[in-house]
Structures are given as C-alpha cells and as structure tokens.
Amino acid sequence: MKVCVVGTGYVGLTTGVSLAFLGHDVTCVDLDQAKVDLLSGGRSPIYEPHMDALLADSAERMTFTTDYSVAVPGADVVFIAVQTPSLPDGNPDLKYLRSAAESVGQHITGEFTVVINKSTVPIGSSNWVDSILRESFERTHERRTDGEFSVASNPEFLRQGAAIQDTLYPDRIVVGSDNPRSLDVLNRLYRTILNQTFTPPTYLPRPAELGAVPMVSTDLASAELIKYAANAFLALKISFANEIGQLAGRVGADISQVTRGIGLDTRIGSRFLQPGIGWGGSCFGKDTAALIATGAEYHHAMPIVTAAREVNQLQRRLVVDRLLSELRILKGRKIGLLGLAFKPNTDDMRDAPALDIARMLIDRGARIRLHDPVAAERFRREQPELVPYLADTVEEVFDDSDAVVLVTEWSEYLDLDWAKFAALMRTPVLLDGRHCLDPERLTKLGYRYLSATGH
C-alpha cells in the first residue's frame, strides 16, 4: 500500500519505518528540512534502539520530503503524527494538527484515502479533523467531497526505548472509525502484524510467546478515549507504588518486596509498579492533563488522575528533601546527577525528573554536575542554561561530591565500579532514585545508601 506519514517524531518515524520494513511504500513529510536531510542520509534524528538498522533495511521503500504534494496524492493511508504539546490549562495545543490536516486536505487525490489521527488528541478531534479536511479539500478543488477520504483514529501505545518492538509485536491494535471501508483498509495495512506472518528482523526477533495480535475496532470517540485511559492507568500504577513506597519507608518495610508481593497477583501485574522518582516523558504528563481538562469541559472531576499527577510531582521534591535531611545544608554542596533522559534507551528529556531536580538544587545553592551516556548531545541543544553543569565523564560527577543521585537507570550506571567511585567522593552518599541497586552491597562498599522512598 502507499502510505504517507506526516511528522517524523518518535511516533511518526517509528510508524513509517516499521510499515516500510513490512513492505509498504512510505513517504514521510516533515517541514524541518534539516531533519529530512538527516533521514534521507539514513540517519535518525532521535535515539531509539534498532532505528538506524531498520532505516537501512527499509531504505528502498522510504522517501523523506518537506513537500505535501509529493507525499499525499494517491496515498491509500495518511497518518497524521504531529506533536500536540500541552497548553497552560492542560488542553493539548492542536495548531500543528490543524495545519497538517489543512495541508493534507489540499493534496488528497485518488479514489479513497484513509486519514488517520496518530497523534494523541482529545475526544472529538477526529470529527474536527474531518471538518478541516473537507473545508480544505473543497476550497482547493472547488467542489464538494464525494467519498474521497475518511478519518480514522489509530492511537499508539509505544514505549520509548522499545518503540519498534511495540510496533512490530504489539499487545493490540486499536482502530476507531465510523466507516466500514476505512476498517477494511486498515485491516489490510496491518494484516502481517495481526497475523505475525512477516519475517522478523534478525536484530529484533519475534517473542516466542506471541500469537495473533487482536485488533480492537471501535467508534471514533472510544478509540480516542482508550489512548488517554490507558496512559492514565499506567501513570496511576506508578504513582500508587510511590505513595505506598513513602509509607513503606516510614514503617520500615521494603517497598521492593511489597511491590513484588502485590505484583504477582495476576489481577494487578508487576509492570509499572516500580517505585522511584516517578514518571516523565512526553505522554503521561500531557495525557493525564488532557484527560482532566476534557473532564472539566464536561463538568466531570477526575480526582484519581489528579492525585496521580500530584504524587508524581512530589517524588521529585522528595529527592531534594532527602538530600537536605541527610546533608543538613545544600548551599555549597557538590551533588551529582546520573542520568538526564526521562528513562533509559532514549535521549528524550521532555518532563524529565532530572531537570526539575537539577533546578531545585541550583535554587538551593548546590553545585551540581550532570551526566548522561546518550542524551548529552540533545541536552546541549535543548537546555543551554544547564550546559555549564554538564560533565563529560562519570568521574567528574563523583569527584569530591557530597552526594550522587541515580536518576536514570542506564545499564552503564548499574555496571559501574562502585568501589572505585566511592573513593572519589568527599562523603559517599548515594541516593538510588530508581530502586535498582543493591543496598547491602553498596553499604559494604562504604556508601551511605538512600532511596527515593526513604527506606
């Protein structure tokens, strides 16, 4: 099939490259010429495991352009995967979505095109996009539409750092449409994923336990709400683990054992029950805010989702409080932060806990040193005011430090020679923000071990 993808961020690029790998002809359109040039040269503008390899394997079926007139005409499917950042009131900013829909509407040709909202958008946005497409199409072609296109919702459920795996081997594919013809097109588009009949890449083998992938076909509004509800529930699980973790620290319980004990209950599950500094990234914060804003629009409060957001923000402040309690004075203290990306295996720092913690420490007069094995280059571009605090090596973070905080659980940090680094510190205080280190071992090595929950 001929596929157009508007936007080459995490979702758009992963979608486009994966579909090209499966044999579809894909054209990605992005208005950023530098990004298009980079991708045309076979290089990814984002860090995502296996992306460069999949780009190379799919190169013959992929085109990158800034021109909608090259990408849209004759396409069977057009994915709109542009950013929808939060506005101050929590609602997503839809200006990029509007602009993309107008441009797509101007260039639709052919018998039938399914235009898919891949961006995370509020309930009702597919209807809104449909109206924009119609107005743009009719203004450009000077006639009414006659079934040339249909709008569908196909939300993504991708984990950054595992986005390609989640695309090729998903738990489910959700499709929302009020047009049976659209559902038929999408069924054909995803057939090899649904049936798992494609030959997997050698560097990302198919999970042994994976069978046929279910497709959930719904109306438009239900598909849009599924995306928000799924992300909100995962955010709730993390915040719940952190809230229980704070209680565990006060009563002397081990939160790692507590979460393991409840996670083995199949009704609960162990995933997203890891206590620590909390969630970040582009999805959970934005989507929970949008869900609350949507509820307010319909005069419906969302107290549980609101509480999850409050608990998450508290976790970042508690890191600073723990350091203050341990060191008594933060002014003039040297404190190192290991990890800037919001999670391992990505260079994304949107809503990253490390950035908030760094700024709070600076405001309290601390001298900070920051390090990340992958995100440093992007950090220099996006956080210029914090660049003076960036360390080139892990040794610089530990050297003469009063405390070090593990913020992102990169494997490079987990495998450090901790005995060597303890000797570099002025006072070997280590705060494990992700509950991923061995407290007993580190204590034997001379560290004063602290956790984000206080245990």
N, C-alpha and C positions, 0 to 999 in steps of 0.2 A: 504494500500500500504506500501511497505518497503521504508523508507526514510532515507537517510544519510545526515547529516549536518556537513560541515567542518568549524570549528570555533565556539566558544561559547561566542562571544561578544554580544552586545545588539541585533544585527540583527539575528545572528545565534541562540542564545539561545531562543529568543522570537519566532522565526520561528519554531524551533524544539519542544518547549514545547507546543505551540499552536496546531501544527499538531498532536502531541501525544494526546492532550486533545480531538481532533476531531476523534480519533480512529485509526490513522496510527501508525505503528511500527517504532520508530525513534531511530537511533543511532547517537550520536554527537561525533565527533572526534576532539580532541584538543591536541596539543603537550605539553601543560602545565600540568604536572602531578598533581601539587597542585590544579589547577582549576578542573581537572577531579575528584580528590578525594573529593573535596568540593561538587561538583554537585552530585556525587554518594551517598553522605550522605544526599542529599535532601536540600542542602543549596546553594543559589545563590551567585556568586561572585560579582554581581552588584546589586545596589539598583534600583528596579523597582516595582511600586505598583502592588500587586497581584501575583508577580512572585513566591514567596515561596508557596502560596496556589495552584497555577496552577502546580507547580512542584510536589506537594504532590498528586494532583488529577491525574497526568499523569504518576506517577512513574512506574506503571506496564508495560507501553508501551515505556519506555525510557531506553536507555543504554548510558553510557559515557565511552569513551576509548581514548587512545593515539595511537591506532593501526589501521591503514587504512585497514589492512587485515580482521579486524573484522567488520568494518563499511561499506565498499564499495561493496564487492562481493554480487551479487544478488539484489542490490538495484534497485528499479524502478526509483527513483529520487535521485540525489545527488545535494545538494545545496552547493555552494562554497561561504562562508560568512566570508572571512578573511579581515583583515584591509588593507587599501590602503592609507597610510599617504602621505601627500604632500612632494614632493621634493622641493629644493630651487627655481626651475624655475616654480613651480606651478603644474607641472605634477604629477600625483599620482605615488607612488612607487609600482610597481607591482611584487616585488620579492616574496611576500607571495602568491600572486595569481599564479605565475609560479610554485612555489614549490608545492602548493596544487594540481594544475592541473596535474603535473607530477606524484604525488603520486596516484591520482585518476585513471589516465590512466593505471598505473601498476596493479591495482587491479580490474578493471572492468571485471565482468563475467556476464553471463546470456544472455537472449535473446535481451533485449533492455533497455538502461538506458538513461534517460534524465539528462544531466549535466547542472545545472542552475547557471549562474552568478548572485548571490545575492549581491555581493559586488558592490559598486558604481565604475564603471570603464569607461575609455574613450571610445568614439565611435570607434568601430572596434575591441574591446577587445574580443568579443565572437568569432570572426574569429581566433584571435590569440590563445585563449584558445583551440579552436578546433584543431589547428595545433599541439599544445603541447600535447594534449590528444592523438592524432594519433601517434605522434612520440614515446611517452612513451608506448602506448599500443603495437605498432609494435615491439619496442625494447624488451619489456618484453615477449610477446607471440610469437615472431619470425614469424609473419605473418601479412598480411595486414588486416585492419579492414573490416568487412563485415556487416555494419549497426548495430553494437553492441551498438552504442551510438549516441546521437545528442546533440548539445549545444543550450541552450535557454537563453534568458535574462528575468529576472523577478525582476525588481527593487522594492525596498521597499520605503514606504512613511510613516515611523514610527516617531512619536513624542516621544522622551524620556520623561518618566513620564506618557505616555499614550500608550506605545508600544503594550501591549496586547490588549487593546481596539481597536487600529488601525488595528491589525492583524485579530481579530475576526469580527470586524464591519467596514470594510474599505469603503472608498469612491468609490474605483475601484481597480481592479487587472489588472496590465499591464503585458502582456506576449509577448515577441518577439521571433520568430522562423521562419526559412525557411523550416521547416519540419512539414507537417500536422500531422504526428504521435506524435510528441512532444506536439503539441497543444492539441491533444486528451488526452494524459496522464495528462497534467496539468489541463485540464478541469475536469477530474475525481478526481484529487487530491484536487481541490478547490471546488468541487461541493456543499458540505454542507455549505461553506461560501457564495458561489454565490447565492444559494437558501435560505440561512439562515434557514436550516432545523435542525440544531443541537440544543440540549438543552443547553442554556447558563449557565455559572457558576453562582451560587447564589450571589456571591460577585461582579459580573460584568454583570448585566442584559443587555439584548439587548435594544438599544434605540428604543423607541416607534415608531418613525417616519421612521425607517429603513425598506426598502423593499428589493427586489432583488438587488444584487450587480453587476454592469456591469463589464464584462471582455473586456479589450481593447487588441485585437490581432493585432500585427504589425510585420514588419520585424525586424531583429536584431538591425540595426542602429537606427531605430526610437525609439525602446524601451529604448535604452541606452541614447538617447538624451532627451527623456521625463523626465527621472530622473533628469538630470542636469538642464533642463529648468524649471522644477517645483521648485526646490530648489532655483535657481537663482531668479525666480519671487517673491518668498516669501521673500527672502533677500532684493529685491528691495522695496517691500512694507514697510518693517521695516525702511530701510534707508530713504525712502521718508517721512515717518511720522516723523523721526528725523530731516530731513532737514527742513520740514515745522515747526517743533517744535522750531527750532532755530529762525526762522523768527517770529513765534508767540511770543516768549519771547521778541523780540526787539520792536514789535509793540503793545505789551500789550494785545494780545489775549490769550485765554485759549486753549491750544493745546488739552486738553481732550474733550472740546466741539467741537473743529474743527474736530478732527478725528471721533467723533460720528456723526457729521453732514454729513461728506462725506461717512462714512462707511455705513450709512443707504441707500445709493444709491446701488441698487442691482447689478449694473454693477461693483461696486467696492468691496463692502462687508467690514465688520468690522474686520475680522480676520487678524492678522499680521499688524495691523495699530497702535499698541501700541507704543508710543514714550518712550524713556528712554536711558539707557546706550548702547543699541544695542545688536546684536545677538552674540552668541558664540557657543560652542559645536563642534562636530566632522564633521558636514555636510556642513553648509552654507559656512564657510570659505574655506574648502577644495574643495567643488564642484564648487564654483564660480572661484576659482583659476584654477581649471582644465578646466573649460569651456573657460576661457580666453586663457589658454595655447593651447587648441585644436583649437581655432580660429586662433591663431598665426601660428600654424602648417599649416593651410590652407590660410595664408595671409589675414585673416579677423579680423579686430579690433573689440573689444567688449566694446565700451566706456561707455555704460549704466551700464553694470555689473561692470566694473572697478570703476565707480563713486560710486556705492553702497558699494563697499569694502572700498573706501576712507572715505566715510561718516561714516561708522561703526567704523573705527579706530579713527576718530576724536571724536566720542562720549566719548571714554574712556579718551582722553586727556582733554576734556572739563570738566570732573568731577574734575580733579586736578586744572584746571584753575578757576573753580567756587569757589573751596575752597581757592585758593590763593587770589582771588579777595575779598572774604569775610573776611579771617583771616589776610590778608596782608603779613604775614610771616608764612611759613610752618616749617622752621627749629625749632626743639624742640617741636613742637605742637604734642599733642596726638590725633590721628584720628582713629576712629573705623570703621571697615567694617563689615556689617551684610550680610552674605551670601558669599559662595565660589563657589558652584556649578553654572554652567552657567545658570541654570533655576531651578525652584522648582521641587520636586518629582524625583530628580535624584542625584546621587553623582558624576556625570561626570564633570570634570573640564577642559576638553580639550578646549583650546581657551576661557577660562572663563574670562570675563571682570575684575573680582575681582583680578586676578593675575597680570594683566597689571597695574591696578590702584595701587595695593599694591607696586609693584616695582617702579613705578614713584614717589610715596610718599616717599619711602625709599631713593631714589636717591636725593630727595629734602630735606632730613634731618628730615623728620617727624618721630615720634614714633607711630607705628601702632599696633592695636590689631584686630585680625581676629576671626570670629566665623561662624560656620555653624552647624545646628542641625543634619545633616545627613552625610555630606561629610567630616567631620573632620578626621575620621579614614583613608580614602583614601588619604586625603590631607597629612597626616603624611608620608605615603609611597611614594607619588609622588612628593612632594615639600619639601624635607628635609631642604633646605636653608631658608624656610619661617616658619618652625615649631616653632622657638623661639617666633614668634609673635602671635601664636595661643592662644586664650582664651578658657578656659573651660566653662565659663558661659557668658551669655549676660551682667550681671552686670559688669564684667571686661571690656567689650567693652565701656560701658558708663562711668564708674567710672573715674572722673577727666579728661574727654575728652574735647577737644576744638571743636570737630565736630564728627558726626557719619553719615555714608553713608549707606543707604539701597541699597544693590547691588542685592540681590536675594529675590524675594517676597514670601518667605516661609510663610505659614499661621501662624507659630509660632511667626513671627515678626509682622505680621499685627494685632495680638491679644495681643500685649504687653500692660502692664500697663504704658502707655507713660508718665503719670503724675509722677509716681514714678521715672522713669529713667531720666526725665528732672532734677530732684533734685540732681542726682548724678554727673551731668556734670559740668565742670568748666564754659564753655559757651555753652548753649543749642542750638547749630547749627545742624540742621538736613537736609541732602541732600537726597531727595527722588529720587533715581535713576530709579524708575520704574513707577512713577506717579500713585501710588496705595494707597496713604494715603490721609487723609482729611486735606488739608492745613489750613482751617479755625479752625478746632478743635485743631490741633497741635499748631497753633498760640495762641489760647486761653489758652493752657496749658503752655505757656511760651517759646515755641521753636521759633527760627529764622528759618523759613521753606524755603528751597531752592529746586528747581527742576533741573533735568539734562538739561532742555531746557532754563532755565533762567527766567521762569515766576513765 
